[in-house]
Amino acid sequence: MGFSFSTHWVCNFVVGLFFLELVEKFGVAPVYASFGSVSLLAAAFARYFLVETKGRSLEEIERSLNPKA
């Protein structure tokens, strides 16, 4: 969790640091469109590559990740 929070804050800092420069250079619509496209790619990644764990026991999750076991 610490690594996750640290990564989140670093990414938040980078976005805040360069946002106004990007808006001045490219305009508001392209900057927000790029943020939206990155968000859609992240959602697609989560949908197709991450395992759903809601309502499953740890043993069930381990079996689904290691089909040979």
All heavy atoms as TSV, in Angstrom:
chain	resi	resn	atom	element	x	y	z
A	1	MET	N	N	0.822	-1.182	0.000
A	1	MET	CA	C	0.000	0.000	0.000
A	1	MET	C	C	0.872	1.253	0.000
A	1	MET	O	O	0.511	2.235	-0.651
A	1	MET	CB	C	-0.913	-0.007	1.229
A	1	MET	CG	C	-2.036	-1.015	1.168
A	1	MET	SD	S	-3.145	-0.779	-0.203
A	1	MET	CE	C	-4.032	0.653	0.301
A	2	GLY	N	N	1.966	1.197	0.694
A	2	GLY	CA	C	2.849	2.360	0.718
A	2	GLY	C	C	3.400	2.680	-0.658
A	2	GLY	O	O	3.467	3.851	-1.055
A	3	PHE	N	N	3.794	1.651	-1.383
A	3	PHE	CA	C	4.290	1.862	-2.751
A	3	PHE	C	C	3.191	2.425	-3.638
A	3	PHE	O	O	3.430	3.330	-4.441
A	3	PHE	CB	C	4.819	0.544	-3.327
A	3	PHE	CG	C	5.314	0.677	-4.737
A	3	PHE	CD1	C	6.512	1.299	-5.004
A	3	PHE	CD2	C	4.566	0.181	-5.787
A	3	PHE	CE1	C	6.969	1.441	-6.304
A	3	PHE	CE2	C	5.004	0.306	-7.090
A	3	PHE	CZ	C	6.209	0.933	-7.346
A	4	SER	N	N	1.989	1.910	-3.486
A	4	SER	CA	C	0.857	2.388	-4.280
A	4	SER	C	C	0.576	3.860	-3.998
A	4	SER	O	O	0.381	4.654	-4.930
A	4	SER	CB	C	-0.373	1.546	-3.963
A	4	SER	OG	O	-1.510	2.068	-4.591
A	5	PHE	N	N	0.530	4.247	-2.736
A	5	PHE	CA	C	0.283	5.646	-2.386
A	5	PHE	C	C	1.410	6.549	-2.873
A	5	PHE	O	O	1.162	7.654	-3.365
A	5	PHE	CB	C	0.103	5.812	-0.876
A	5	PHE	CG	C	-1.226	5.339	-0.378
A	5	PHE	CD1	C	-1.309	4.479	0.688
A	5	PHE	CD2	C	-2.401	5.766	-0.980
A	5	PHE	CE1	C	-2.532	4.042	1.154
A	5	PHE	CE2	C	-3.630	5.336	-0.518
A	5	PHE	CZ	C	-3.695	4.471	0.540
A	6	SER	N	N	2.645	6.082	-2.746
A	6	SER	CA	C	3.778	6.883	-3.209
A	6	SER	C	C	3.715	7.101	-4.712
A	6	SER	O	O	3.946	8.217	-5.199
A	6	SER	CB	C	5.094	6.199	-2.839
A	6	SER	OG	O	5.209	6.083	-1.453
A	7	THR	N	N	3.403	6.056	-5.457
A	7	THR	CA	C	3.283	6.173	-6.908
A	7	THR	C	C	2.163	7.130	-7.279
A	7	THR	O	O	2.309	7.969	-8.180
A	7	THR	CB	C	3.028	4.794	-7.532
A	7	THR	OG1	O	4.085	3.914	-7.152
A	7	THR	CG2	C	2.961	4.873	-9.033
A	8	HIS	N	N	1.058	7.037	-6.575
A	8	HIS	CA	C	-0.066	7.931	-6.838
A	8	HIS	C	C	0.329	9.386	-6.614
A	8	HIS	O	O	0.020	10.258	-7.438
A	8	HIS	CB	C	-1.243	7.554	-5.941
A	8	HIS	CG	C	-2.424	8.431	-6.122
A	8	HIS	ND1	N	-2.652	9.518	-5.322
A	8	HIS	CD2	C	-3.429	8.407	-7.018
A	8	HIS	CE1	C	-3.752	10.132	-5.714
A	8	HIS	NE2	N	-4.247	9.475	-6.732
A	9	TRP	N	N	1.008	9.676	-5.528
A	9	TRP	CA	C	1.393	11.048	-5.238
A	9	TRP	C	C	2.425	11.565	-6.223
A	9	TRP	O	O	2.389	12.742	-6.620
A	9	TRP	CB	C	1.900	11.165	-3.803
A	9	TRP	CG	C	0.770	11.285	-2.830
A	9	TRP	CD1	C	0.278	10.296	-2.030
A	9	TRP	CD2	C	-0.041	12.432	-2.591
A	9	TRP	NE1	N	-0.789	10.769	-1.312
A	9	TRP	CE2	C	-1.007	12.087	-1.638
A	9	TRP	CE3	C	-0.047	13.722	-3.095
A	9	TRP	CZ2	C	-1.956	12.969	-1.164
A	9	TRP	CZ3	C	-0.996	14.601	-2.633
A	9	TRP	CH2	C	-1.926	14.224	-1.687
A	10	VAL	N	N	3.352	10.731	-6.646
A	10	VAL	CA	C	4.347	11.160	-7.640
A	10	VAL	C	C	3.662	11.474	-8.972
A	10	VAL	O	O	3.942	12.507	-9.597
A	10	VAL	CB	C	5.449	10.092	-7.811
A	10	VAL	CG1	C	6.314	10.379	-9.028
A	10	VAL	CG2	C	6.304	10.018	-6.557
A	11	CYS	N	N	2.746	10.614	-9.402
A	11	CYS	CA	C	2.016	10.868	-10.650
A	11	CYS	C	C	1.159	12.125	-10.535
A	11	CYS	O	O	1.087	12.920	-11.475
A	11	CYS	CB	C	1.158	9.665	-11.018
A	11	CYS	SG	S	2.121	8.232	-11.501
A	12	ASN	N	N	0.525	12.323	-9.394
A	12	ASN	CA	C	-0.269	13.525	-9.159
A	12	ASN	C	C	0.603	14.770	-9.222
A	12	ASN	O	O	0.215	15.790	-9.808
A	12	ASN	CB	C	-0.966	13.419	-7.807
A	12	ASN	CG	C	-1.978	14.507	-7.595
A	12	ASN	OD1	O	-2.485	15.090	-8.539
A	12	ASN	ND2	N	-2.271	14.783	-6.344
A	13	PHE	N	N	1.786	14.703	-8.655
A	13	PHE	CA	C	2.716	15.825	-8.697
A	13	PHE	C	C	3.141	16.139	-10.125
A	13	PHE	O	O	3.172	17.304	-10.532
A	13	PHE	CB	C	3.948	15.519	-7.828
A	13	PHE	CG	C	5.014	16.572	-7.909
A	13	PHE	CD1	C	4.857	17.779	-7.245
A	13	PHE	CD2	C	6.157	16.348	-8.645
A	13	PHE	CE1	C	5.841	18.756	-7.324
A	13	PHE	CE2	C	7.144	17.326	-8.735
A	13	PHE	CZ	C	6.987	18.529	-8.067
A	14	VAL	N	N	3.450	15.113	-10.912
A	14	VAL	CA	C	3.879	15.310	-12.300
A	14	VAL	C	C	2.762	15.936	-13.132
A	14	VAL	O	O	3.001	16.867	-13.911
A	14	VAL	CB	C	4.370	13.980	-12.908
A	14	VAL	CG1	C	4.590	14.093	-14.402
A	14	VAL	CG2	C	5.643	13.534	-12.218
A	15	VAL	N	N	1.551	15.452	-12.964
A	15	VAL	CA	C	0.416	16.030	-13.691
A	15	VAL	C	C	0.222	17.487	-13.302
A	15	VAL	O	O	0.056	18.359	-14.164
A	15	VAL	CB	C	-0.874	15.210	-13.448
A	15	VAL	CG1	C	-2.093	15.951	-13.942
A	15	VAL	CG2	C	-0.770	13.859	-14.122
A	16	GLY	N	N	0.259	17.784	-12.016
A	16	GLY	CA	C	0.107	19.159	-11.559
A	16	GLY	C	C	1.232	20.060	-12.029
A	16	GLY	O	O	1.033	21.244	-12.305
A	17	LEU	N	N	2.430	19.515	-12.141
A	17	LEU	CA	C	3.583	20.292	-12.554
A	17	LEU	C	C	3.499	20.697	-14.022
A	17	LEU	O	O	3.836	21.827	-14.384
A	17	LEU	CB	C	4.855	19.483	-12.293
A	17	LEU	CG	C	6.190	20.164	-12.510
A	17	LEU	CD1	C	6.353	21.307	-11.510
A	17	LEU	CD2	C	7.313	19.154	-12.334
A	18	PHE	N	N	3.060	19.806	-14.874
A	18	PHE	CA	C	3.080	20.059	-16.307
A	18	PHE	C	C	1.736	20.422	-16.916
A	18	PHE	O	O	1.663	20.730	-18.106
A	18	PHE	CB	C	3.634	18.829	-17.045
A	18	PHE	CG	C	5.080	18.593	-16.760
A	18	PHE	CD1	C	5.470	17.476	-16.040
A	18	PHE	CD2	C	6.048	19.477	-17.183
A	18	PHE	CE1	C	6.802	17.244	-15.764
A	18	PHE	CE2	C	7.385	19.263	-16.906
A	18	PHE	CZ	C	7.761	18.143	-16.197
A	19	PHE	N	N	0.657	20.411	-16.136
A	19	PHE	CA	C	-0.674	20.628	-16.698
A	19	PHE	C	C	-0.802	21.978	-17.390
A	19	PHE	O	O	-1.237	22.070	-18.540
A	19	PHE	CB	C	-1.741	20.480	-15.616
A	19	PHE	CG	C	-3.131	20.700	-16.124
A	19	PHE	CD1	C	-3.761	19.732	-16.873
A	19	PHE	CD2	C	-3.793	21.892	-15.874
A	19	PHE	CE1	C	-5.040	19.926	-17.357
A	19	PHE	CE2	C	-5.066	22.098	-16.354
A	19	PHE	CZ	C	-5.694	21.113	-17.095
A	20	LEU	N	N	-0.427	23.049	-16.713
A	20	LEU	CA	C	-0.589	24.382	-17.298
A	20	LEU	C	C	0.289	24.575	-18.535
A	20	LEU	O	O	-0.137	25.204	-19.512
A	20	LEU	CB	C	-0.305	25.466	-16.263
A	20	LEU	CG	C	-1.316	25.543	-15.125
A	20	LEU	CD1	C	-0.903	26.605	-14.124
A	20	LEU	CD2	C	-2.710	25.812	-15.657
A	21	GLU	N	N	1.485	24.027	-18.518
A	21	GLU	CA	C	2.350	24.115	-19.695
A	21	GLU	C	C	1.740	23.372	-20.873
A	21	GLU	O	O	1.791	23.849	-22.012
A	21	GLU	CB	C	3.731	23.562	-19.384
A	21	GLU	CG	C	4.513	24.395	-18.388
A	21	GLU	CD	C	5.866	23.792	-18.088
A	21	GLU	OE1	O	6.407	23.079	-18.953
A	21	GLU	OE2	O	6.375	24.040	-16.982
A	22	LEU	N	N	1.173	22.200	-20.623
A	22	LEU	CA	C	0.536	21.441	-21.698
A	22	LEU	C	C	-0.691	22.154	-22.241
A	22	LEU	O	O	-0.931	22.156	-23.450
A	22	LEU	CB	C	0.162	20.041	-21.205
A	22	LEU	CG	C	1.326	19.105	-20.913
A	22	LEU	CD1	C	0.817	17.826	-20.248
A	22	LEU	CD2	C	2.079	18.785	-22.176
A	23	VAL	N	N	-1.466	22.776	-21.361
A	23	VAL	CA	C	-2.645	23.517	-21.809
A	23	VAL	C	C	-2.238	24.706	-22.663
A	23	VAL	O	O	-2.859	24.992	-23.695
A	23	VAL	CB	C	-3.507	23.954	-20.603
A	23	VAL	CG1	C	-4.562	24.966	-21.023
A	23	VAL	CG2	C	-4.159	22.752	-19.962
A	24	GLU	N	N	-1.182	25.414	-22.266
A	24	GLU	CA	C	-0.715	26.539	-23.068
A	24	GLU	C	C	-0.200	26.097	-24.431
A	24	GLU	O	O	-0.397	26.774	-25.421
A	24	GLU	CB	C	0.392	27.291	-22.321
A	24	GLU	CG	C	-0.102	28.098	-21.144
A	24	GLU	CD	C	1.031	28.793	-20.408
A	24	GLU	OE1	O	2.193	28.699	-20.855
A	24	GLU	OE2	O	0.744	29.427	-19.384
A	25	LYS	N	N	0.455	24.955	-24.468
A	25	LYS	CA	C	1.062	24.495	-25.717
A	25	LYS	C	C	0.047	23.833	-26.647
A	25	LYS	O	O	0.073	24.074	-27.860
A	25	LYS	CB	C	2.195	23.517	-25.409
A	25	LYS	CG	C	2.997	23.106	-26.611
A	25	LYS	CD	C	4.202	22.298	-26.221
A	25	LYS	CE	C	5.037	21.999	-27.452
A	25	LYS	NZ	N	6.258	21.283	-27.112
A	26	PHE	N	N	-0.861	23.000	-26.117
A	26	PHE	CA	C	-1.761	22.212	-26.958
A	26	PHE	C	C	-3.220	22.642	-26.886
A	26	PHE	O	O	-4.004	22.303	-27.754
A	26	PHE	CB	C	-1.678	20.726	-26.587
A	26	PHE	CG	C	-0.314	20.135	-26.783
A	26	PHE	CD1	C	0.445	19.763	-25.689
A	26	PHE	CD2	C	0.204	19.958	-28.051
A	26	PHE	CE1	C	1.704	19.220	-25.862
A	26	PHE	CE2	C	1.464	19.419	-28.231
A	26	PHE	CZ	C	2.223	19.059	-27.130
A	27	GLY	N	N	-3.621	23.304	-25.826
A	27	GLY	CA	C	-5.017	23.668	-25.626
A	27	GLY	C	C	-5.679	22.728	-24.631
A	27	GLY	O	O	-5.165	21.659	-24.313
A	28	VAL	N	N	-6.850	23.143	-24.157
A	28	VAL	CA	C	-7.531	22.393	-23.108
A	28	VAL	C	C	-8.075	21.062	-23.623
A	28	VAL	O	O	-7.891	20.017	-22.992
A	28	VAL	CB	C	-8.668	23.246	-22.494
A	28	VAL	CG1	C	-9.470	22.427	-21.504
A	28	VAL	CG2	C	-8.103	24.471	-21.822
A	29	ALA	N	N	-8.740	21.071	-24.769
A	29	ALA	CA	C	-9.391	19.858	-25.272
A	29	ALA	C	C	-8.413	18.710	-25.531
A	29	ALA	O	O	-8.669	17.580	-25.101
A	29	ALA	CB	C	-10.193	20.180	-26.523
A	30	PRO	N	N	-7.284	18.928	-26.211
A	30	PRO	CA	C	-6.353	17.810	-26.416
A	30	PRO	C	C	-5.760	17.253	-25.123
A	30	PRO	O	O	-5.539	16.049	-25.005
A	30	PRO	CB	C	-5.258	18.401	-27.299
A	30	PRO	CG	C	-5.877	19.556	-27.969
A	30	PRO	CD	C	-6.868	20.100	-26.998
A	31	VAL	N	N	-5.522	18.134	-24.148
A	31	VAL	CA	C	-4.950	17.664	-22.877
A	31	VAL	C	C	-5.952	16.771	-22.154
A	31	VAL	O	O	-5.616	15.679	-21.697
A	31	VAL	CB	C	-4.519	18.862	-21.997
A	31	VAL	CG1	C	-4.099	18.385	-20.619
A	31	VAL	CG2	C	-3.398	19.622	-22.661
A	32	TYR	N	N	-7.211	17.221	-22.072
A	32	TYR	CA	C	-8.222	16.400	-21.415
A	32	TYR	C	C	-8.512	15.134	-22.214
A	32	TYR	O	O	-8.786	14.078	-21.636
A	32	TYR	CB	C	-9.507	17.192	-21.175
A	32	TYR	CG	C	-9.448	18.010	-19.916
A	32	TYR	CD1	C	-9.422	19.396	-19.972
A	32	TYR	CD2	C	-9.419	17.399	-18.669
A	32	TYR	CE1	C	-9.363	20.152	-18.814
A	32	TYR	CE2	C	-9.358	18.145	-17.515
A	32	TYR	CZ	C	-9.336	19.515	-17.592
A	32	TYR	OH	O	-9.267	20.254	-16.440
A	33	ALA	N	N	-8.447	15.214	-23.537
A	33	ALA	CA	C	-8.647	14.016	-24.362
A	33	ALA	C	C	-7.536	12.999	-24.111
A	33	ALA	O	O	-7.793	11.790	-24.048
A	33	ALA	CB	C	-8.706	14.387	-25.837
A	34	SER	N	N	-6.317	13.477	-23.943
A	34	SER	CA	C	-5.218	12.545	-23.654
A	34	SER	C	C	-5.378	11.915	-22.279
A	34	SER	O	O	-5.139	10.716	-22.107
A	34	SER	CB	C	-3.865	13.240	-23.781
A	34	SER	OG	O	-3.728	14.229	-22.795
A	35	PHE	N	N	-5.800	12.714	-21.281
A	35	PHE	CA	C	-6.055	12.145	-19.958
A	35	PHE	C	C	-7.191	11.127	-20.021
A	35	PHE	O	O	-7.125	10.065	-19.390
A	35	PHE	CB	C	-6.408	13.234	-18.955
A	35	PHE	CG	C	-5.256	14.114	-18.556
A	35	PHE	CD1	C	-5.480	15.372	-18.046
A	35	PHE	CD2	C	-3.948	13.683	-18.676
A	35	PHE	CE1	C	-4.428	16.189	-17.666
A	35	PHE	CE2	C	-2.888	14.486	-18.300
A	35	PHE	CZ	C	-3.129	15.745	-17.802
A	36	GLY	N	N	-8.221	11.431	-20.768
A	36	GLY	CA	C	-9.338	10.498	-20.920
A	36	GLY	C	C	-8.936	9.216	-21.615
A	36	GLY	O	O	-9.369	8.129	-21.227
A	37	SER	N	N	-8.092	9.326	-22.648
A	37	SER	CA	C	-7.665	8.111	-23.359
A	37	SER	C	C	-6.790	7.234	-22.471
A	37	SER	O	O	-6.903	6.007	-22.505
A	37	SER	CB	C	-6.944	8.473	-24.657
A	37	SER	OG	O	-5.778	9.210	-24.386
A	38	VAL	N	N	-5.939	7.847	-21.660
A	38	VAL	CA	C	-5.127	7.064	-20.725
A	38	VAL	C	C	-6.033	6.373	-19.704
A	38	VAL	O	O	-5.817	5.198	-19.359
A	38	VAL	CB	C	-4.073	7.953	-20.032
A	38	VAL	CG1	C	-3.412	7.235	-18.871
A	38	VAL	CG2	C	-3.034	8.408	-21.033
A	39	SER	N	N	-7.065	7.050	-19.257
A	39	SER	CA	C	-8.010	6.451	-18.310
A	39	SER	C	C	-8.762	5.285	-18.940
A	39	SER	O	O	-8.973	4.251	-18.298
A	39	SER	CB	C	-9.005	7.498	-17.817
A	39	SER	OG	O	-8.340	8.485	-17.089
A	40	LEU	N	N	-9.169	5.433	-20.194
A	40	LEU	CA	C	-9.848	4.327	-20.881
A	40	LEU	C	C	-8.924	3.130	-21.083
A	40	LEU	O	O	-9.349	1.977	-20.937
A	40	LEU	CB	C	-10.401	4.799	-22.223
A	40	LEU	CG	C	-11.613	5.707	-22.154
A	40	LEU	CD1	C	-11.982	6.207	-23.538
A	40	LEU	CD2	C	-12.788	4.989	-21.518
A	41	LEU	N	N	-7.674	3.390	-21.415
A	41	LEU	CA	C	-6.712	2.290	-21.542
A	41	LEU	C	C	-6.497	1.583	-20.203
A	41	LEU	O	O	-6.405	0.352	-20.149
A	41	LEU	CB	C	-5.381	2.810	-22.077
A	41	LEU	CG	C	-5.361	3.217	-23.536
A	41	LEU	CD1	C	-4.030	3.889	-23.882
A	41	LEU	CD2	C	-5.596	2.021	-24.431
A	42	ALA	N	N	-6.440	2.342	-19.117
A	42	ALA	CA	C	-6.279	1.746	-17.791
A	42	ALA	C	C	-7.500	0.910	-17.421
A	42	ALA	O	O	-7.374	-0.179	-16.849
A	42	ALA	CB	C	-6.041	2.828	-16.747
A	43	ALA	N	N	-8.703	1.397	-17.760
A	43	ALA	CA	C	-9.922	0.641	-17.471
A	43	ALA	C	C	-9.964	-0.646	-18.293
A	43	ALA	O	O	-10.362	-1.699	-17.783
A	43	ALA	CB	C	-11.151	1.495	-17.754
A	44	ALA	N	N	-9.551	-0.579	-19.557
A	44	ALA	CA	C	-9.523	-1.781	-20.396
A	44	ALA	C	C	-8.509	-2.788	-19.855
A	44	ALA	O	O	-8.775	-3.994	-19.822
A	44	ALA	CB	C	-9.191	-1.412	-21.837
A	45	PHE	N	N	-7.355	-2.307	-19.420
A	45	PHE	CA	C	-6.358	-3.189	-18.825
A	45	PHE	C	C	-6.919	-3.881	-17.593
A	45	PHE	O	O	-6.779	-5.096	-17.430
A	45	PHE	CB	C	-5.100	-2.400	-18.454
A	45	PHE	CG	C	-4.075	-3.220	-17.733
A	45	PHE	CD1	C	-3.212	-4.035	-18.432
A	45	PHE	CD2	C	-3.987	-3.184	-16.356
A	45	PHE	CE1	C	-2.270	-4.807	-17.776
A	45	PHE	CE2	C	-3.057	-3.945	-15.682
A	45	PHE	CZ	C	-2.196	-4.756	-16.401
A	46	ALA	N	N	-7.558	-3.106	-16.724
A	46	ALA	CA	C	-8.124	-3.675	-15.501
A	46	ALA	C	C	-9.215	-4.686	-15.831
A	46	ALA	O	O	-9.327	-5.725	-15.178
A	46	ALA	CB	C	-8.681	-2.566	-14.611
A	47	ARG	N	N	-10.011	-4.418	-16.832
A	47	ARG	CA	C	-11.121	-5.311	-17.197
A	47	ARG	C	C	-10.620	-6.653	-17.719
A	47	ARG	O	O	-11.161	-7.701	-17.383
A	47	ARG	CB	C	-11.997	-4.619	-18.252
A	47	ARG	CG	C	-13.042	-5.482	-18.884
A	47	ARG	CD	C	-14.194	-5.747	-17.919
A	47	ARG	NE	N	-15.269	-6.433	-18.580
A	47	ARG	CZ	C	-15.522	-7.725	-18.436
A	47	ARG	NH1	N	-14.782	-8.456	-17.644
A	47	ARG	NH2	N	-16.519	-8.277	-19.071
A	48	TYR	N	N	-9.571	-6.631	-18.544
A	48	TYR	CA	C	-9.149	-7.846	-19.227
A	48	TYR	C	C	-7.971	-8.575	-18.600
A	48	TYR	O	O	-7.775	-9.747	-18.870
A	48	TYR	CB	C	-8.840	-7.540	-20.690
A	48	TYR	CG	C	-10.078	-7.155	-21.459
A	48	TYR	CD1	C	-10.283	-5.861	-21.870
A	48	TYR	CD2	C	-11.071	-8.093	-21.731
A	48	TYR	CE1	C	-11.429	-5.500	-22.562
A	48	TYR	CE2	C	-12.212	-7.751	-22.417
A	48	TYR	CZ	C	-12.386	-6.455	-22.827
A	48	TYR	OH	O	-13.522	-6.101	-23.501
A	49	PHE	N	N	-7.177	-7.896	-17.767
A	49	PHE	CA	C	-5.969	-8.540	-17.268
A	49	PHE	C	C	-5.917	-8.733	-15.751
A	49	PHE	O	O	-5.048	-9.455	-15.276
A	49	PHE	CB	C	-4.724	-7.761	-17.715
A	49	PHE	CG	C	-4.513	-7.797	-19.196
A	49	PHE	CD1	C	-4.715	-6.668	-19.953
A	49	PHE	CD2	C	-4.137	-8.962	-19.831
A	49	PHE	CE1	C	-4.528	-6.682	-21.318
A	49	PHE	CE2	C	-3.953	-8.997	-21.196
A	49	PHE	CZ	C	-4.154	-7.859	-21.942
A	50	LEU	N	N	-6.788	-8.095	-14.997
A	50	LEU	CA	C	-6.776	-8.258	-13.545
A	50	LEU	C	C	-7.859	-9.241	-13.116
A	50	LEU	O	O	-8.925	-9.308	-13.720
A	50	LEU	CB	C	-6.972	-6.916	-12.848
A	50	LEU	CG	C	-5.896	-5.874	-13.130
A	50	LEU	CD1	C	-6.182	-4.593	-12.363
A	50	LEU	CD2	C	-4.518	-6.396	-12.781
A	51	VAL	N	N	-7.583	-9.975	-12.067
A	51	VAL	CA	C	-8.483	-11.017	-11.596
A	51	VAL	C	C	-9.489	-10.426	-10.605
A	51	VAL	O	O	-9.113	-9.690	-9.696
A	51	VAL	CB	C	-7.669	-12.145	-10.905
A	51	VAL	CG1	C	-8.589	-13.208	-10.361
A	51	VAL	CG2	C	-6.664	-12.734	-11.869
A	52	GLU	N	N	-10.763	-10.750	-10.792
A	52	GLU	CA	C	-11.802	-10.319	-9.852
A	52	GLU	C	C	-11.696	-11.153	-8.576
A	52	GLU	O	O	-11.644	-12.387	-8.629
A	52	GLU	CB	C	-13.185	-10.489	-10.467
A	52	GLU	CG	C	-14.316	-10.146	-9.549
A	52	GLU	CD	C	-14.299	-8.707	-9.103
A	52	GLU	OE1	O	-14.259	-7.822	-9.963
A	52	GLU	OE2	O	-14.314	-8.482	-7.880
A	53	THR	N	N	-11.649	-10.498	-7.436
A	53	THR	CA	C	-11.477	-11.214	-6.172
A	53	THR	C	C	-12.669	-11.053	-5.236
A	53	THR	O	O	-12.662	-11.617	-4.148
A	53	THR	CB	C	-10.222	-10.708	-5.453
A	53	THR	OG1	O	-10.350	-9.300	-5.215
A	53	THR	CG2	C	-8.975	-10.974	-6.277
A	54	LYS	N	N	-13.681	-10.322	-5.638
A	54	LYS	CA	C	-14.827	-10.074	-4.767
A	54	LYS	C	C	-15.591	-11.371	-4.506
A	54	LYS	O	O	-15.966	-12.093	-5.418
A	54	LYS	CB	C	-15.759	-9.057	-5.409
A	54	LYS	CG	C	-16.958	-8.709	-4.572
A	54	LYS	CD	C	-17.820	-7.686	-5.271
A	54	LYS	CE	C	-19.031	-7.357	-4.439
A	54	LYS	NZ	N	-19.902	-6.407	-5.145
A	55	GLY	N	N	-15.804	-11.681	-3.234
A	55	GLY	CA	C	-16.584	-12.849	-2.854
A	55	GLY	C	C	-15.862	-14.177	-3.040
A	55	GLY	O	O	-16.503	-15.227	-3.002
A	56	ARG	N	N	-14.555	-14.155	-3.236
A	56	ARG	CA	C	-13.795	-15.396	-3.426
A	56	ARG	C	C	-12.805	-15.571	-2.282
A	56	ARG	O	O	-12.258	-14.615	-1.764
A	56	ARG	CB	C	-13.045	-15.348	-4.753
A	56	ARG	CG	C	-13.991	-15.272	-5.935
A	56	ARG	CD	C	-13.281	-15.015	-7.228
A	56	ARG	NE	N	-12.435	-16.143	-7.578
A	56	ARG	CZ	C	-11.569	-16.128	-8.580
A	56	ARG	NH1	N	-11.435	-15.046	-9.311
A	56	ARG	NH2	N	-10.840	-17.184	-8.853
A	57	SER	N	N	-12.564	-16.809	-1.938
A	57	SER	CA	C	-11.590	-17.082	-0.881
A	57	SER	C	C	-10.180	-17.002	-1.459
A	57	SER	O	O	-9.973	-17.028	-2.671
A	57	SER	CB	C	-11.820	-18.474	-0.287
A	57	SER	OG	O	-11.505	-19.464	-1.254
A	58	LEU	N	N	-9.205	-16.907	-0.575
A	58	LEU	CA	C	-7.817	-16.847	-1.003
A	58	LEU	C	C	-7.430	-18.104	-1.772
A	58	LEU	O	O	-6.705	-18.040	-2.771
A	58	LEU	CB	C	-6.906	-16.653	0.211
A	58	LEU	CG	C	-5.421	-16.519	-0.082
A	58	LEU	CD1	C	-5.152	-15.343	-1.000
A	58	LEU	CD2	C	-4.652	-16.372	1.222
A	59	GLU	N	N	-7.930	-19.254	-1.362
A	59	GLU	CA	C	-7.612	-20.501	-2.046
A	59	GLU	C	C	-8.161	-20.509	-3.479
A	59	GLU	O	O	-7.501	-20.982	-4.401
A	59	GLU	CB	C	-8.174	-21.696	-1.265
A	59	GLU	CG	C	-7.476	-21.957	0.054
A	59	GLU	CD	C	-7.922	-21.003	1.156
A	59	GLU	OE1	O	-8.996	-20.368	1.020
A	59	GLU	OE2	O	-7.189	-20.877	2.155
A	60	GLU	N	N	-9.370	-19.991	-3.665
A	60	GLU	CA	C	-9.950	-19.915	-5.009
A	60	GLU	C	C	-9.142	-18.986	-5.910
A	60	GLU	O	O	-8.912	-19.291	-7.083
A	60	GLU	CB	C	-11.393	-19.417	-4.943
A	60	GLU	CG	C	-12.361	-20.387	-4.340
A	60	GLU	CD	C	-13.737	-19.770	-4.167
A	60	GLU	OE1	O	-13.836	-18.547	-3.954
A	60	GLU	OE2	O	-14.712	-20.540	-4.244
A	61	ILE	N	N	-8.688	-17.874	-5.348
A	61	ILE	CA	C	-7.877	-16.941	-6.132
A	61	ILE	C	C	-6.558	-17.579	-6.513
A	61	ILE	O	O	-6.113	-17.474	-7.664
A	61	ILE	CB	C	-7.650	-15.639	-5.338
A	61	ILE	CG1	C	-8.986	-14.934	-5.103
A	61	ILE	CG2	C	-6.691	-14.715	-6.064
A	61	ILE	CD1	C	-8.901	-13.797	-4.105
A	62	GLU	N	N	-5.912	-18.262	-5.576
A	62	GLU	CA	C	-4.658	-18.937	-5.873
A	62	GLU	C	C	-4.828	-20.008	-6.950
A	62	GLU	O	O	-3.979	-20.144	-7.840
A	62	GLU	CB	C	-4.075	-19.552	-4.609
A	62	GLU	CG	C	-3.520	-18.533	-3.646
A	62	GLU	CD	C	-3.014	-19.156	-2.371
A	62	GLU	OE1	O	-3.262	-20.360	-2.134
A	62	GLU	OE2	O	-2.385	-18.429	-1.589
A	63	ARG	N	N	-5.922	-20.758	-6.904
A	63	ARG	CA	C	-6.171	-21.773	-7.930
A	63	ARG	C	C	-6.385	-21.154	-9.302
A	63	ARG	O	O	-5.947	-21.700	-10.317
A	63	ARG	CB	C	-7.362	-22.643	-7.555
A	63	ARG	CG	C	-6.978	-23.780	-6.618
A	63	ARG	CD	C	-8.173	-24.599	-6.327
A	63	ARG	NE	N	-8.917	-23.747	-5.373
A	63	ARG	CZ	C	-9.978	-24.100	-4.691
A	63	ARG	NH1	N	-10.504	-25.261	-4.862
A	63	ARG	NH2	N	-10.551	-23.298	-3.840
A	64	SER	N	N	-7.071	-20.019	-9.368
A	64	SER	CA	C	-7.318	-19.392	-10.663
A	64	SER	C	C	-6.039	-18.789	-11.236
A	64	SER	O	O	-5.904	-18.694	-12.454
A	64	SER	CB	C	-8.386	-18.316	-10.545
A	64	SER	OG	O	-7.937	-17.212	-9.793
A	65	LEU	N	N	-5.094	-18.401	-10.387
A	65	LEU	CA	C	-3.838	-17.839	-10.875
A	65	LEU	C	C	-2.812	-18.921	-11.207
A	65	LEU	O	O	-1.920	-18.695	-12.018
A	65	LEU	CB	C	-3.253	-16.878	-9.830
A	65	LEU	CG	C	-4.048	-15.600	-9.597
A	65	LEU	CD1	C	-3.442	-14.809	-8.454
A	65	LEU	CD2	C	-4.113	-14.771	-10.853
A	66	ASN	N	N	-2.922	-20.100	-10.593
A	66	ASN	CA	C	-1.998	-21.202	-10.837
A	66	ASN	C	C	-2.801	-22.431	-11.273
A	66	ASN	O	O	-3.073	-23.319	-10.474
A	66	ASN	CB	C	-1.204	-21.534	-9.569
A	66	ASN	CG	C	-0.335	-20.395	-9.133
A	66	ASN	OD1	O	0.269	-19.732	-9.963
A	66	ASN	ND2	N	-0.263	-20.159	-7.836
A	67	PRO	N	N	-3.176	-22.516	-12.543
A	67	PRO	CA	C	-4.007	-23.646	-12.982
A	67	PRO	C	C	-3.302	-25.000	-12.901
A	67	PRO	O	O	-3.953	-26.038	-12.854
A	67	PRO	CB	C	-4.363	-23.302	-14.425
A	67	PRO	CG	C	-3.374	-22.286	-14.851
A	67	PRO	CD	C	-2.876	-21.605	-13.622
A	68	LYS	N	N	-1.965	-25.039	-12.834
A	68	LYS	CA	C	-1.223	-26.293	-12.766
A	68	LYS	C	C	-1.294	-26.926	-11.381
A	68	LYS	O	O	-1.144	-28.119	-11.235
A	68	LYS	CB	C	0.226	-26.086	-13.143
A	68	LYS	CG	C	0.411	-25.668	-14.580
A	68	LYS	CD	C	1.872	-25.461	-14.883
A	68	LYS	CE	C	2.051	-24.971	-16.306
A	68	LYS	NZ	N	3.450	-24.725	-16.617
A	69	ALA	N	N	-1.514	-26.111	-10.365
A	69	ALA	CA	C	-1.484	-26.610	-8.978
A	69	ALA	C	C	-2.738	-27.347	-8.615
A	69	ALA	O	O	-3.769	-27.308	-9.138
A	69	ALA	CB	C	-1.275	-25.451	-8.017
